[in-house]
Amino acid sequence: MSISFTKSGSTIPSIGLGTWELNGSDCLRVVTEALEIGYRHIDGAAMYENESEVGSAIINSGVRREDIFLATKINTIGWTPSKRKVTTLKNKDISKSLENSLKNLQTDYVDLLLIHWPRFETNLGDMLEILYKLKDAKKVKEVGVANFNSKLLNECINLGFKDIFCNQVEYHPFLSQAKLLEVMQDLDIIPVAYCPICRGDVARHDVIIDLAEKYSKTPAQITLRWMYQQNSVSIPKTANSYRLRENIDIFDFEIESKDMLKIYNLARNQRLVPNLEVNELEYPFD
């Protein structure tokens, strides 16, 4: 069972299931299995083109909707995993996009709605205004952002949006986010890490392998526990049933401070997901 973090009355489990690139029957199976073994945080996005499968898995699981923390994101970049370019979402279409997500997810609300990438038709303030109206309408419990840098987070606050719930960013032992994490702590914004085990790269590093042997855990468990001890939420993605169980089984040990530092020192500026501001025209996730 996942331990959670609480902010503004909302509780987000510290380990969630990422659903990027989970498609069709695989997505249905994995989300169903995850809920069966105790996951209560499912992270999705309109861009992933699998919200129908996520919704069906939640319904079929028998887990009460109110016991699940369900997140989705609005597609602000005009791409889908099938490399199909879609019309870039306009501000006037955000409400309609959310309604479509709710229909596919078979729910009346999502616990968290995020701006998927910092790309705005007009400006950040206009988009946040729309998202907070959806929150007022009880279709969204919390508003968050993804892939925002420190400057943009401070801009949210300066615009008057002081209760941004979280910022979802790429974070793993090989990519330092120290400065951004410090800003998020100061602003009381929860960090949510995607690609936390660096698509399996952590299992190939000697330092993490040695720590896994020391603590009788796997490299993935060492890494996810390292995240948890920094008060960071992690949303690893896997289609493997064994790893599903492995990723959530991190709450029966604690990493010593000296070993935490060893993992911090592995940062080498390895980024898996490109900065979309740098290259807007090509499909960004090859």
N, C-alpha and C positions, 0 to 999 in steps of 0.2 A: 504494500500500500504506500502511495506517495505522500510524503510530508509536504505541506503547503505554505505559501506566503500569503499574508493578508494585507490589503490596502483599501481604504475607503469603504470597508464593509464587504468587499469582494475577495474571495479566496481563490488563488491560482495554484494548483498542484505543481510542485517543483520539478517533476518529470512529466513531460507530455509526449504524445506521439506526433511526429511530423508526418505529413501525408504527401509531400512533394514527390512526384513520379510514382505514386501508387495508383494504379489504374484498374478499372473493371473489377473482375472477380478477385484479383489480388487485394485491391483496396478493401473490398467488402470483407474478405477473410481476415486481413490483418487488423482492421479496426474492431471487428467482432472479437477476435482473440484478445486484443489489448484490453477491451472492456471486461472480458471474462476474468482476466488475471489481475485486475485491479487498477488499470489506468483510468483516470477520471479527467484527463486533460487531452483534448484532441485539437490539433492545430491544422487548419485548412486555409484555403484561399479560392476565390473565384477563378483565378488564373490556372489553378491546378486541374480544372475540368473533371473533378471527381466528387463534387459535393453530393450528387445523388447517391453514390455508393456510401459515402460517409453517413448520410442521413438514414439510409436503409439499415446500415450496421447498428446505428444507435437504437433505432426502433426495434430491430430484431434481438438486440442484446438483453432487453428486459430491464436494463438499468434505468432508473428514473431520470428523466431529463434534467431535473433540478440538481441532480448529483453529479452532472457532467459539466466541466468547464469547456465550452465550445467556442473556438475562435475562427474567424474568417477575415479575409482582406479584400479590399476593393482593388481591382486591376487598373493601376494607373500607368502601365507601360505599353499596353497594346500588343502583348505577346501571350501565347499559351505554350504549354509543354510540347504540343504537337507541331511547334514552329509555325502555327497559323497566326498570321498577323490579324488582329481585330482592331476595330475602330477605337482609338484612344478614348477612354471614358471622360465624358464632359461632366462638369459639376451638376448640371441639370439632370443627369442620368444616374447619379449616385443612389438616390432613393429607389429607383427602379431596379438597379443592379442588386441592391440589398434584398429587395423583395424577391428577386429571382433566386438569390442564394437561400433565403429562408424557405422558399418553396422546395428547392432541391434538397435542403437539409431536413425538411419535414418538421420544422419548428417555428414557433412564433417569435423567437428572439435568439440572438447570439450573446454570449457572455462577454465577448470582446470583438470589436471591429477595428481593424488597423488600416492605415494608409500603407499600401504594400511597398511603394518606392516614393521618394520625394520628388515627384513630378506633378506639377499643378497646372491646370488649364489657365487659371488667372493668378492666384496667390494662395499661400498656405492658410491665411486667415479665412478666406472664403470656404475652403474645403472643410476646415475644422468646424466652422459654423454649421455646415450641413450635417456633419457627423454628430455634433452635440444636439441638434434638433432631433435626430433619430434616437439618441439616448433619452431625450425628454419624452419621446413618443413610446418609450419602453420597448423598442425593437432591438436596442443595444444596451447592455448593462455598463460596459466600460469602453472608452475610446483609447486606442493606442496608435503607435507609429512603428514603422520598420525601416531599417537602413538609414536612420537619421544620424547626422553628425552632431557634435556639441553645439555648433552655431545654430542649427535648426531647432534643437531642443530648447535652447535659450529663447529663440524667436517664438516658439509656442507659448512660453511663459510670458514673454513681453507682450504678446497679443492678448493676454488675459486668460489663456487656457492652462490653468495651473494644476489641473488634475489629470494630465496625461498618465494613463495607467502603466504603460510599459513601452520599451523600445526594443524591437526584435532585430538582432544583428548577428552577423557571422562572428562566432567566438569559439576558439579552441586553443589548446596549448601552444600552437605554432603561430597564432596571430594575437598579438597583444592588443587589448582594448583598455589598457590601464587608464588613460586620460578620459576616455568616454565613460568608463565605469565610475570614475570619480565624479564627473559631472552628473551622471544619473543618480548617484547617491545623494549629492547635494540638492538635487531637484525632486527627490523622492519618486523617481521613476524606476520601475522594476526592470532589470535586464533580463531578456529572454534570448538564449543562445541557440541559433540554428547551426547545423554542421558541427556540433560540439565534439564529436570524435573524429573530425576531419576526414569523413568518408573512409574510416578505417585506418588512416595513417598512424594513429596513436598506437596501434598494435604492432607497429614495426619500429618503434623507437626504443633503444636500449634502456634509457632512463625509466620510461613508463613500464616496460617489461620487468625491470628489476623491482620496481615498486609493487607491481602486481604480484610478484613472487613473495615479497615481504609481507604483504597484507592478505595473501591467499585470495586474491580477487583477480578479475580479468583487467586488461588494459582499459577497456571501455568503462568498467566500473570505477577504476581509479580516476579516470578523467571526469566522469559524471559526478563523482563524490567531490572532486576538486572544485567543480563548478558550484555544487550545492553549498560548500563551505565558504564560498564567496557571496552567498545570497543571490545566486543567479539561477534562474529557471532554465532547464534544458529541454529541447524538443527533438531528440534523435529520431531519425527515420530508419526503419528496417522492415523487410518483408520476411525475416527469418524468425520462426516461432521461438527458438531457443534464445536468440538475442533479445526478443521482446521481454522475456522474463529476466534476463541478465541485466538489462538497462534499468529496470525499476528496483532491483535488489541492491541498493547502495546505502541503506540506512542502519546497518548493524556494525559499522566501523567508523573510525575517524582518522584522517591523515594528519600526521604530525606536522608542525609548523615548518620544520627543516625540509620535509618532503614536499610540502606545498610550494616552497621556494624553488626547489629543484624543477618543478613543473613550470612555474612562472618563467624560469630562465631558458626554457625551450623556445621561446618566441623567436621567429625568423621571418616575420612579415609574409607568411604564406597565406594567400587569399584564394579561396576556391570560387567565390562568386564575384564577378567583375563589378566595378563601379559603373552604373548605367549612365551616369552623367558624362563619362568619357567616350562611350561608343553607343550612340542611341540607335543607329540604323541597322546593325547586324543583330541576329538573334543572340541574346546576351548570355545564354547558359550552356554553351558548348564546352 
